[in-house]
Each structure stands twice: as structure tokens, then as C-alpha cells.
């Protein structure tokens, strides 16, 4: 796994919802499913990946005592270890912040899986 390229997946979590609770569950679930599906595509192509949506899915309801700032900090830790970022469609303040941080660290940001594959081979 040392020579594998790692891709950080980011995309909207809440979407247009303003709540981090049961009222936005289905929209959040759809966003998680989209990231999870993309993560599996990357795995089938031999990329390593980190998908924040998958590791913290619905924790806003399951563990509301853990503040969102904790999850964002954890995500940035893993972002720093990745070789590239793949941005999924949809507007999100969190996505914007992750992309800005990636660029500051010199990590390339892709908005297309095809472009990522062409420019950032998996190196297995």
C-alpha cells in the first residue's frame, strides 16, 4: 500500500439542508451514498481513498455530543496525507474549504474522475 496513490473524496454532506439532524437525514444519506459509490469505483481502479462521508456517516444524529469541528479536523488530517482530491458535484462551504487547504498544501484538486485517472495514475 506504500506505493498506492490516495485520493481524498469531497462533496456536499448537508447539501441545501441547514440542519444537522433527523430533518435532513435522507438528503444527507443520498450524499453519503454518492461518495461511497465513488470510493468503491476508486478501489476497483486500485486507488487508495479517504471518504469522510463514509467514516462519519450520520454521526450528527448518532453522536450529537461530538461537535462538527472534531470531524472537520480529522478530515483535514487525512486530506494532508492524500495525493489528490476528487470533488463531487454540488455546492458546499466545507468542500470549498477542503479544496483551498489542498491547494495550499500543493495537493491537486480534480472535479472529474476521468481527469484524475488520466493525470494521477494509481501507482500500485
N, CA, C and O atoms as a GROMACS GRO file, in nm:
protein
  496
    1UNK      N    1   0.081  -0.120   0.000
    1UNK     CA    2   0.000   0.000   0.000
    1UNK      C    3   0.086   0.127   0.000
    1UNK      O    4   0.034   0.236  -0.023
    2UNK      N    5   0.217   0.113   0.025
    2UNK     CA    6   0.303   0.229   0.030
    2UNK      C    7   0.308   0.305  -0.102
    2UNK      O    8   0.313   0.428  -0.104
    3UNK      N    9   0.305   0.232  -0.214
    3UNK     CA   10   0.319   0.296  -0.344
    3UNK      C   11   0.185   0.334  -0.406
    3UNK      O   12   0.182   0.381  -0.520
    4UNK      N   13   0.080   0.315  -0.336
    4UNK     CA   14  -0.054   0.346  -0.388
    4UNK      C   15  -0.081   0.496  -0.378
    4UNK      O   16  -0.037   0.561  -0.284
    5UNK      N   17  -0.152   0.548  -0.474
    5UNK     CA   18  -0.197   0.688  -0.467
    5UNK      C   19  -0.326   0.693  -0.384
    5UNK      O   20  -0.412   0.606  -0.396
    6UNK      N   21  -0.337   0.794  -0.302
    6UNK     CA   22  -0.454   0.812  -0.217
    6UNK      C   23  -0.532   0.936  -0.259
    6UNK      O   24  -0.475   1.044  -0.279
    7UNK      N   25  -0.661   0.918  -0.271
    7UNK     CA   26  -0.750   1.025  -0.316
    7UNK      C   27  -0.846   1.059  -0.203
    7UNK      O   28  -0.910   0.972  -0.144
    8UNK      N   29  -0.854   1.186  -0.175
    8UNK     CA   30  -0.949   1.237  -0.076
    8UNK      C   31  -1.077   1.273  -0.152
    8UNK      O   32  -1.074   1.353  -0.245
    9UNK      N   33  -1.187   1.215  -0.111
    9UNK     CA   34  -1.315   1.243  -0.175
    9UNK      C   35  -1.389   1.350  -0.099
    9UNK      O   36  -1.408   1.340   0.022
   10UNK      N   37  -1.431   1.453  -0.169
   10UNK     CA   38  -1.513   1.552  -0.101
   10UNK      C   39  -1.632   1.589  -0.187
   10UNK      O   40  -1.628   1.584  -0.310
   11UNK      N   41  -1.737   1.624  -0.119
   11UNK     CA   42  -1.862   1.663  -0.182
   11UNK      C   43  -1.954   1.712  -0.074
   11UNK      O   44  -1.923   1.699   0.044
   12UNK      N   45  -2.066   1.768  -0.112
   12UNK     CA   46  -2.159   1.818  -0.011
   12UNK      C   47  -2.206   1.708   0.082
   12UNK      O   48  -2.232   1.595   0.039
   13UNK      N   49  -2.218   1.740   0.207
   13UNK     CA   50  -2.273   1.647   0.306
   13UNK      C   51  -2.418   1.687   0.334
   13UNK      O   52  -2.510   1.608   0.315
   14UNK      N   53  -2.436   1.810   0.378
   14UNK     CA   54  -2.570   1.858   0.407
   14UNK      C   55  -2.647   1.895   0.282
   14UNK      O   56  -2.770   1.884   0.278
   15UNK      N   57  -2.578   1.941   0.180
   15UNK     CA   58  -2.646   1.990   0.061
   15UNK      C   59  -2.717   2.120   0.093
   15UNK      O   60  -2.659   2.208   0.156
   16UNK      N   61  -2.841   2.133   0.049
   16UNK     CA   62  -2.917   2.256   0.073
   16UNK      C   63  -2.978   2.261   0.211
   16UNK      O   64  -3.042   2.360   0.248
   17UNK      N   65  -2.960   2.155   0.288
   17UNK     CA   66  -3.019   2.150   0.422
   17UNK      C   67  -2.938   2.235   0.518
   17UNK      O   68  -2.816   2.244   0.508
   18UNK      N   69  -3.008   2.296   0.610
   18UNK     CA   70  -2.939   2.378   0.709
   18UNK      C   71  -2.929   2.309   0.843
   18UNK      O   72  -2.867   2.361   0.935
   19UNK      N   73  -2.989   2.192   0.854
   19UNK     CA   74  -2.992   2.122   0.981
   19UNK      C   75  -2.900   2.000   0.978
   19UNK      O   76  -2.884   1.936   0.874
   20UNK      N   77  -2.842   1.972   1.089
   20UNK     CA   78  -2.758   1.854   1.109
   20UNK      C   79  -2.834   1.754   1.194
   20UNK      O   80  -2.785   1.711   1.298
   21UNK      N   81  -2.952   1.716   1.152
   21UNK     CA   82  -3.033   1.629   1.236
   21UNK      C   83  -3.127   1.543   1.153
   21UNK      O   84  -3.109   1.531   1.032
   22UNK      N   85  -3.226   1.485   1.217
   22UNK     CA   86  -3.318   1.393   1.150
   22UNK      C   87  -3.394   1.456   1.033
   22UNK      O   88  -3.436   1.385   0.942
   23UNK      N   89  -3.412   1.586   1.034
   23UNK     CA   90  -3.487   1.652   0.926
   23UNK      C   91  -3.416   1.644   0.792
   23UNK      O   92  -3.480   1.651   0.687
   24UNK      N   93  -3.286   1.630   0.794
   24UNK     CA   94  -3.210   1.626   0.669
   24UNK      C   95  -3.154   1.488   0.639
   24UNK      O   96  -3.070   1.473   0.550
   25UNK      N   97  -3.200   1.388   0.712
   25UNK     CA   98  -3.143   1.253   0.703
   25UNK      C   99  -3.136   1.200   0.560
   25UNK      O  100  -3.031   1.151   0.518
   26UNK      N  101  -3.244   1.207   0.484
   26UNK     CA  102  -3.248   1.144   0.352
   26UNK      C  103  -3.158   1.215   0.251
   26UNK      O  104  -3.093   1.150   0.169
   27UNK      N  105  -3.153   1.347   0.257
   27UNK     CA  106  -3.062   1.421   0.168
   27UNK      C  107  -2.917   1.389   0.203
   27UNK      O  108  -2.834   1.368   0.114
   28UNK      N  109  -2.887   1.386   0.331
   28UNK     CA  110  -2.751   1.351   0.374
   28UNK      C  111  -2.719   1.209   0.331
   28UNK      O  112  -2.609   1.182   0.283
   29UNK      N  113  -2.813   1.118   0.349
   29UNK     CA  114  -2.790   0.979   0.312
   29UNK      C  115  -2.759   0.967   0.162
   29UNK      O  116  -2.672   0.888   0.124
   30UNK      N  117  -2.828   1.042   0.078
   30UNK     CA  118  -2.802   1.039  -0.066
   30UNK      C  119  -2.661   1.089  -0.096
   30UNK      O  120  -2.593   1.034  -0.183
   31UNK      N  121  -2.616   1.193  -0.026
   31UNK     CA  122  -2.480   1.244  -0.046
   31UNK      C  123  -2.376   1.142  -0.002
   31UNK      O  124  -2.274   1.124  -0.068
   32UNK      N  125  -2.402   1.075   0.110
   32UNK     CA  126  -2.311   0.970   0.158
   32UNK      C  127  -2.304   0.857   0.056
   32UNK      O  128  -2.195   0.808   0.025
   33UNK      N  129  -2.418   0.815   0.004
   33UNK     CA  130  -2.422   0.705  -0.093
   33UNK      C  131  -2.343   0.740  -0.219
   33UNK      O  132  -2.273   0.654  -0.273
   34UNK      N  133  -2.353   0.864  -0.265
   34UNK     CA  134  -2.279   0.906  -0.385
   34UNK      C  135  -2.128   0.899  -0.360
   34UNK      O  136  -2.053   0.852  -0.446
   35UNK      N  137  -2.084   0.944  -0.245
   35UNK     CA  138  -1.941   0.938  -0.212
   35UNK      C  139  -1.897   0.793  -0.197
   35UNK      O  140  -1.790   0.755  -0.245
   36UNK      N  141  -1.979   0.712  -0.131
   36UNK     CA  142  -1.945   0.572  -0.111
   36UNK      C  143  -1.930   0.499  -0.245
   36UNK      O  144  -1.837   0.421  -0.264
   37UNK      N  145  -2.021   0.525  -0.336
   37UNK     CA  146  -2.014   0.464  -0.469
   37UNK      C  147  -1.886   0.505  -0.542
   37UNK      O  148  -1.822   0.422  -0.607
   38UNK      N  149  -1.850   0.631  -0.533
   38UNK     CA  150  -1.727   0.679  -0.596
   38UNK      C  151  -1.605   0.616  -0.530
   38UNK      O  152  -1.509   0.582  -0.598
   39UNK      N  153  -1.609   0.601  -0.398
   39UNK     CA  154  -1.499   0.537  -0.326
   39UNK      C  155  -1.477   0.394  -0.377
   39UNK      O  156  -1.364   0.352  -0.397
   40UNK      N  157  -1.586   0.322  -0.397
   40UNK     CA  158  -1.574   0.185  -0.446
   40UNK      C  159  -1.520   0.181  -0.589
   40UNK      O  160  -1.446   0.090  -0.625
   41UNK      N  161  -1.557   0.279  -0.670
   41UNK     CA  162  -1.501   0.290  -0.806
   41UNK      C  163  -1.351   0.309  -0.798
   41UNK      O  164  -1.276   0.244  -0.871
   42UNK      N  165  -1.307   0.398  -0.710
   42UNK     CA  166  -1.162   0.420  -0.693
   42UNK      C  167  -1.092   0.293  -0.647
   42UNK      O  168  -0.984   0.260  -0.696
   43UNK      N  169  -1.153   0.223  -0.554
   43UNK     CA  170  -1.092   0.098  -0.503
   43UNK      C  171  -1.078  -0.003  -0.616
   43UNK      O  172  -0.976  -0.071  -0.626
   44UNK      N  173  -1.180  -0.014  -0.701
   44UNK     CA  174  -1.173  -0.107  -0.814
   44UNK      C  175  -1.065  -0.069  -0.914
   44UNK      O  176  -1.015  -0.153  -0.988
   45UNK      N  177  -1.028   0.059  -0.916
   45UNK     CA  178  -0.922   0.107  -1.004
   45UNK      C  179  -0.785   0.106  -0.935
   45UNK      O  180  -0.686   0.153  -0.991
   46UNK      N  181  -0.780   0.051  -0.814
   46UNK     CA  182  -0.657   0.036  -0.735
   46UNK      C  183  -0.607   0.163  -0.667
   46UNK      O  184  -0.492   0.169  -0.626
   47UNK      N  185  -0.691   0.263  -0.655
   47UNK     CA  186  -0.655   0.381  -0.577
   47UNK      C  187  -0.688   0.355  -0.432
   47UNK      O  188  -0.785   0.285  -0.400
   48UNK      N  189  -0.608   0.411  -0.345
   48UNK     CA  190  -0.647   0.421  -0.206
   48UNK      C  191  -0.738   0.543  -0.195
   48UNK      O  192  -0.735   0.629  -0.283
   49UNK      N  193  -0.816   0.551  -0.092
   49UNK     CA  194  -0.905   0.667  -0.080
   49UNK      C  195  -0.934   0.694   0.066
   49UNK      O  196  -0.920   0.608   0.153
   50UNK      N  197  -0.975   0.817   0.090
   50UNK     CA  198  -1.034   0.854   0.217
   50UNK      C  199  -1.164   0.925   0.185
   50UNK      O  200  -1.165   1.024   0.110
   51UNK      N  201  -1.272   0.876   0.240
   51UNK     CA  202  -1.405   0.932   0.215
   51UNK      C  203  -1.467   0.975   0.348
   51UNK      O  204  -1.525   0.892   0.418
   52UNK      N  205  -1.455   1.103   0.384
   52UNK     CA  206  -1.506   1.149   0.512
   52UNK      C  207  -1.654   1.116   0.535
   52UNK      O  208  -1.695   1.086   0.647
   53UNK      N  209  -1.732   1.122   0.429
   53UNK     CA  210  -1.875   1.093   0.441
   53UNK      C  211  -1.898   0.952   0.495
   53UNK      O  212  -1.993   0.928   0.570
   54UNK      N  213  -1.812   0.860   0.456
   54UNK     CA  214  -1.831   0.721   0.493
   54UNK      C  215  -1.788   0.696   0.638
   54UNK      O  216  -1.854   0.623   0.710
   55UNK      N  217  -1.678   0.757   0.680
   55UNK     CA  218  -1.631   0.729   0.816
   55UNK      C  219  -1.709   0.804   0.924
   55UNK      O  220  -1.700   0.769   1.041
   56UNK      N  221  -1.784   0.904   0.884
   56UNK     CA  222  -1.861   0.977   0.986
   56UNK      C  223  -2.009   0.985   0.952
   56UNK      O  224  -2.079   1.077   0.995
   57UNK      N  225  -2.057   0.888   0.875
   57UNK     CA  226  -2.194   0.889   0.826
   57UNK      C  227  -2.297   0.901   0.938
   57UNK      O  228  -2.302   0.818   1.029
   58UNK      N  229  -2.377   1.004   0.930
   58UNK     CA  230  -2.490   1.031   1.020
   58UNK      C  231  -2.450   1.049   1.166
   58UNK      O  232  -2.534   1.037   1.256
   59UNK      N  233  -2.323   1.079   1.191
   59UNK     CA  234  -2.283   1.100   1.330
   59UNK      C  235  -2.344   1.225   1.391
   59UNK      O  236  -2.344   1.240   1.513
   60UNK      N  237  -2.397   1.314   1.307
   60UNK     CA  238  -2.465   1.432   1.362
   60UNK      C  239  -2.588   1.391   1.443
   60UNK      O  240  -2.633   1.465   1.531
   61UNK      N  241  -2.643   1.274   1.412
   61UNK     CA  242  -2.758   1.222   1.485
   61UNK      C  243  -2.715   1.113   1.583
   61UNK      O  244  -2.764   1.106   1.696
   62UNK      N  245  -2.623   1.027   1.539
   62UNK     CA  246  -2.579   0.915   1.622
   62UNK      C  247  -2.499   0.962   1.743
   62UNK      O  248  -2.514   0.909   1.854
   63UNK      N  249  -2.415   1.061   1.722
   63UNK     CA  250  -2.328   1.111   1.830
   63UNK      C  251  -2.330   1.264   1.830
   63UNK      O  252  -2.227   1.326   1.804
   64UNK      N  253  -2.444   1.324   1.861
   64UNK     CA  254  -2.454   1.470   1.855
   64UNK      C  255  -2.365   1.542   1.956
   64UNK      O  256  -2.344   1.663   1.946
   65UNK      N  257  -2.313   1.468   2.054
   65UNK     CA  258  -2.224   1.528   2.152
   65UNK      C  259  -2.085   1.557   2.096
   65UNK      O  260  -2.009   1.632   2.156
   66UNK      N  261  -2.053   1.498   1.981
   66UNK     CA  262  -1.924   1.525   1.917
   66UNK      C  263  -1.946   1.638   1.817
   66UNK      O  264  -2.022   1.622   1.722
   67UNK      N  265  -1.880   1.752   1.837
   67UNK     CA  266  -1.907   1.868   1.752
   67UNK      C  267  -1.854   1.850   1.610
   67UNK      O  268  -1.757   1.778   1.588
   68UNK      N  269  -1.918   1.916   1.512
   68UNK     CA  270  -1.871   1.908   1.374
   68UNK      C  271  -1.723   1.945   1.359
   68UNK      O  272  -1.654   1.891   1.273
   69UNK      N  273  -1.674   2.036   1.442
   69UNK     CA  274  -1.534   2.078   1.433
   69UNK      C  275  -1.439   1.959   1.451
   69UNK      O  276  -1.332   1.955   1.390
   70UNK      N  277  -1.478   1.864   1.534
   70UNK     CA  278  -1.395   1.744   1.553
   70UNK      C  279  -1.380   1.670   1.420
   70UNK      O  280  -1.269   1.633   1.382
   71UNK      N  281  -1.492   1.650   1.351
   71UNK     CA  282  -1.489   1.574   1.225
   71UNK      C  283  -1.411   1.650   1.119
   71UNK      O  284  -1.337   1.588   1.042
   72UNK      N  285  -1.426   1.783   1.113
   72UNK     CA  286  -1.352   1.862   1.015
   72UNK      C  287  -1.202   1.853   1.039
   72UNK      O  288  -1.124   1.840   0.945
   73UNK      N  289  -1.162   1.859   1.165
   73UNK     CA  290  -1.019   1.849   1.198
   73UNK      C  291  -0.964   1.712   1.158
   73UNK      O  292  -0.855   1.703   1.102
   74UNK      N  293  -1.039   1.608   1.187
   74UNK     CA  294  -0.998   1.472   1.150
   74UNK      C  295  -0.986   1.460   0.998
   74UNK      O  296  -0.890   1.401   0.948
   75UNK      N  297  -1.083   1.515   0.926
   75UNK     CA  298  -1.080   1.511   0.780
   75UNK      C  299  -0.955   1.579   0.725
   75UNK      O  300  -0.892   1.527   0.633
   76UNK      N  301  -0.920   1.693   0.781
   76UNK     CA  302  -0.800   1.765   0.733
   76UNK      C  303  -0.673   1.685   0.757
   76UNK      O  304  -0.579   1.692   0.678
   77UNK      N  305  -0.670   1.610   0.865
   77UNK     CA  306  -0.554   1.524   0.891
   77UNK      C  307  -0.536   1.425   0.776
   77UNK      O  308  -0.425   1.408   0.725
   78UNK      N  309  -0.644   1.362   0.735
   78UNK     CA  310  -0.636   1.264   0.626
   78UNK      C  311  -0.617   1.332   0.491
   78UNK      O  312  -0.549   1.277   0.404
   79UNK      N  313  -0.674   1.448   0.473
   79UNK     CA  314  -0.653   1.523   0.349
   79UNK      C  315  -0.504   1.547   0.328
   79UNK      O  316  -0.453   1.531   0.216
   80UNK      N  317  -0.436   1.585   0.432
   80UNK     CA  318  -0.292   1.616   0.423
   80UNK      C  319  -0.211   1.495   0.377
   80UNK      O  320  -0.105   1.511   0.317
   81UNK      N  321  -0.260   1.375   0.404
   81UNK     CA  322  -0.188   1.253   0.367
   81UNK      C  323  -0.221   1.204   0.225
   81UNK      O  324  -0.161   1.108   0.178
   82UNK      N  325  -0.314   1.270   0.158
   82UNK     CA  326  -0.357   1.224   0.026
   82UNK      C  327  -0.277   1.289  -0.086
   82UNK      O  328  -0.216   1.394  -0.069
   83UNK      N  329  -0.278   1.222  -0.202
   83UNK     CA  330  -0.205   1.268  -0.320
   83UNK      C  331  -0.290   1.354  -0.411
   83UNK      O  332  -0.238   1.427  -0.495
   84UNK      N  333  -0.421   1.346  -0.396
   84UNK     CA  334  -0.513   1.419  -0.483
   84UNK      C  335  -0.648   1.431  -0.414
   84UNK      O  336  -0.680   1.358  -0.320
   85UNK      N  337  -0.726   1.526  -0.463
   85UNK     CA  338  -0.863   1.545  -0.416
   85UNK      C  339  -0.956   1.529  -0.535
   85UNK      O  340  -0.930   1.584  -0.642
   86UNK      N  341  -1.063   1.455  -0.516
   86UNK     CA  342  -1.168   1.444  -0.617
   86UNK      C  343  -1.293   1.507  -0.559
   86UNK      O  344  -1.345   1.462  -0.457
   87UNK      N  345  -1.341   1.611  -0.626
   87UNK     CA  346  -1.458   1.685  -0.581
   87UNK      C  347  -1.582   1.635  -0.656
   87UNK      O  348  -1.585   1.635  -0.779
   88UNK      N  349  -1.681   1.594  -0.581
   88UNK     CA  350  -1.807   1.551  -0.640
   88UNK      C  351  -1.899   1.673  -0.656
   88UNK      O  352  -1.883   1.772  -0.586
   89UNK      N  353  -1.996   1.666  -0.748
   89UNK     CA  354  -2.081   1.782  -0.776
   89UNK      C  355  -2.162   1.828  -0.655
   89UNK      O  356  -2.199   1.750  -0.568
   90UNK      N  357  -2.186   1.958  -0.655
   90UNK     CA  358  -2.270   2.019  -0.552
   90UNK      C  359  -2.195   2.124  -0.474
   90UNK      O  360  -2.076   2.109  -0.447
   91UNK      N  361  -2.263   2.228  -0.439
   91UNK     CA  362  -2.202   2.338  -0.364
   91UNK      C  363  -2.196   2.303  -0.215
   91UNK      O  364  -2.286   2.241  -0.160
   92UNK      N  365  -2.086   2.345  -0.153
   92UNK     CA  366  -2.068   2.321  -0.011
   92UNK      C  367  -1.956   2.409   0.042
   92UNK      O  368  -1.849   2.418  -0.018
   93UNK      N  369  -1.982   2.474   0.152
   93UNK     CA  370  -1.878   2.556   0.216
   93UNK      C  371  -1.763   2.467   0.261
   93UNK      O  372  -1.647   2.506   0.251
   94UNK      N  373  -1.794   2.346   0.311
   94UNK     CA  374  -1.691   2.253   0.354
   94UNK      C  375  -1.602   2.210   0.239
   94UNK      O  376  -1.480   2.201   0.254
   95UNK      N  377  -1.662   2.183   0.123
   95UNK     CA  378  -1.585   2.145   0.005
   95UNK      C  379  -1.492   2.259  -0.034
   95UNK      O  380  -1.375   2.236  -0.064
   96UNK      N  381  -1.543   2.380  -0.034
   96UNK     CA  382  -1.461   2.496  -0.069
   96UNK      C  383  -1.340   2.506   0.023
   96UNK      O  384  -1.229   2.532  -0.022
   97UNK      N  385  -1.362   2.487   0.152
   97UNK     CA  386  -1.253   2.496   0.250
   97UNK      C  387  -1.152   2.384   0.229
   97UNK      O  388  -1.031   2.407   0.237
   98UNK      N  389  -1.200   2.261   0.203
   98UNK     CA  390  -1.109   2.149   0.181
   98UNK      C  391  -1.025   2.171   0.056
   98UNK      O  392  -0.906   2.141   0.055
   99UNK      N  393  -1.086   2.223  -0.050
   99UNK     CA  394  -1.013   2.249  -0.174
   99UNK      C  395  -0.908   2.359  -0.153
   99UNK      O  396  -0.796   2.348  -0.204
  100UNK      N  397  -0.943   2.462  -0.081
  100UNK     CA  398  -0.847   2.569  -0.052
  100UNK      C  399  -0.728   2.515   0.028
  100UNK      O  400  -0.613   2.550   0.000
  101UNK      N  401  -0.757   2.430   0.126
  101UNK     CA  402  -0.649   2.373   0.206
  101UNK      C  403  -0.563   2.281   0.121
  101UNK      O  404  -0.440   2.284   0.133
  102UNK      N  405  -0.624   2.200   0.037
  102UNK     CA  406  -0.547   2.110  -0.050
  102UNK      C  407  -0.455   2.191  -0.140
  102UNK      O  408  -0.337   2.158  -0.155
  103UNK      N  409  -0.506   2.296  -0.200
  103UNK     CA  410  -0.424   2.380  -0.287
  103UNK      C  411  -0.310   2.444  -0.210
  103UNK      O  412  -0.198   2.455  -0.261
  104UNK      N  413  -0.337   2.487  -0.087
  104UNK     CA  414  -0.231   2.545  -0.004
  104UNK      C  415  -0.121   2.444   0.025
  104UNK      O  416  -0.004   2.482   0.038
  105UNK      N  417  -0.157   2.317   0.035
  105UNK     CA  418  -0.060   2.211   0.060
  105UNK      C  419  -0.001   2.155  -0.069
  105UNK      O  420   0.082   2.064  -0.065
  106UNK      N  421  -0.042   2.208  -0.184
  106UNK     CA  422   0.010   2.160  -0.311
  106UNK      C  423  -0.051   2.029  -0.358
  106UNK      O  424   0.008   1.959  -0.440
  107UNK      N  425  -0.167   1.995  -0.307
  107UNK     CA  426  -0.236   1.872  -0.346
  107UNK      C  427  -0.330   1.907  -0.462
  107UNK      O  428  -0.414   1.995  -0.447
  108UNK      N  429  -0.316   1.838  -0.576
  108UNK     CA  430  -0.403   1.871  -0.690
  108UNK      C  431  -0.549   1.836  -0.662
  108UNK      O  432  -0.581   1.737  -0.597
  109UNK      N  433  -0.637   1.921  -0.714
  109UNK     CA  434  -0.780   1.906  -0.697
  109UNK      C  435  -0.843   1.878  -0.833
  109UNK      O  436  -0.822   1.953  -0.929
  110UNK      N  437  -0.920   1.771  -0.841
  110UNK     CA  438  -0.986   1.730  -0.964
  110UNK      C  439  -1.136   1.735  -0.946
  110UNK      O  440  -1.188   1.705  -0.838
  111UNK      N  441  -1.206   1.773  -1.051
  111UNK     CA  442  -1.352   1.774  -1.049
  111UNK      C  443  -1.408   1.668  -1.143
  111UNK      O  444  -1.530   1.660  -1.164
  112UNK      N  445  -1.320   1.587  -1.200
  112UNK     CA  446  -1.361   1.482  -1.292
  112UNK      C  447  -1.281   1.355  -1.264
  112UNK      O  448  -1.158   1.359  -1.256
  113UNK      N  449  -1.351   1.244  -1.250
  113UNK     CA  450  -1.283   1.116  -1.230
  113UNK      C  451  -1.195   1.083  -1.349
  113UNK      O  452  -1.084   1.032  -1.332
  114UNK      N  453  -1.242   1.111  -1.471
  114UNK     CA  454  -1.163   1.082  -1.591
  114UNK      C  455  -1.032   1.160  -1.592
  114UNK      O  456  -0.927   1.106  -1.628
  115UNK      N  457  -1.038   1.286  -1.552
  115UNK     CA  458  -0.916   1.368  -1.547
  115UNK      C  459  -0.822   1.316  -1.439
  115UNK      O  460  -0.701   1.309  -1.460
  116UNK      N  461  -0.876   1.281  -1.324
  116UNK     CA  462  -0.794   1.223  -1.216
  116UNK      C  463  -0.722   1.100  -1.267
  116UNK      O  464  -0.601   1.086  -1.247
  117UNK      N  465  -0.793   1.010  -1.332
  117UNK     CA  466  -0.733   0.887  -1.383
  117UNK      C  467  -0.624   0.917  -1.485
  117UNK      O  468  -0.520   0.852  -1.485
  118UNK      N  469  -0.648   1.014  -1.572
  118UNK     CA  470  -0.551   1.049  -1.675
  118UNK      C  471  -0.424   1.112  -1.618
  118UNK      O  472  -0.314   1.088  -1.668
  119UNK      N  473  -0.439   1.192  -1.514
  119UNK     CA  474  -0.327   1.271  -1.463
  119UNK      C  475  -0.264   1.215  -1.334
  119UNK      O  476  -0.153   1.254  -1.298
  120UNK      N  477  -0.332   1.127  -1.268
  120UNK     CA  478  -0.285   1.078  -1.138
  120UNK      C  479  -0.304   0.927  -1.133
  120UNK      O  480  -0.398   0.879  -1.070
  121UNK      N  481  -0.217   0.853  -1.198
  121UNK     CA  482  -0.229   0.707  -1.206
  121UNK      C  483  -0.218   0.646  -1.066
  121UNK      O  484  -0.154   0.704  -0.978
  122UNK      N  485  -0.280   0.528  -1.045
  122UNK     CA  486  -0.285   0.470  -0.911
  122UNK      C  487  -0.151   0.422  -0.854
  122UNK      O  488  -0.141   0.409  -0.732
  123UNK      N  489  -0.048   0.394  -0.934
  123UNK     CA  490   0.085   0.354  -0.886
  123UNK      C  491   0.083   0.232  -0.795
  123UNK      O  492   0.147   0.235  -0.690
  124UNK      N  493   0.015   0.127  -0.830
  124UNK     CA  494   0.010   0.009  -0.743
  124UNK      C  495   0.138  -0.070  -0.749
  124UNK      O  496   0.151  -0.172  -0.682
   0.00000   0.00000   0.00000
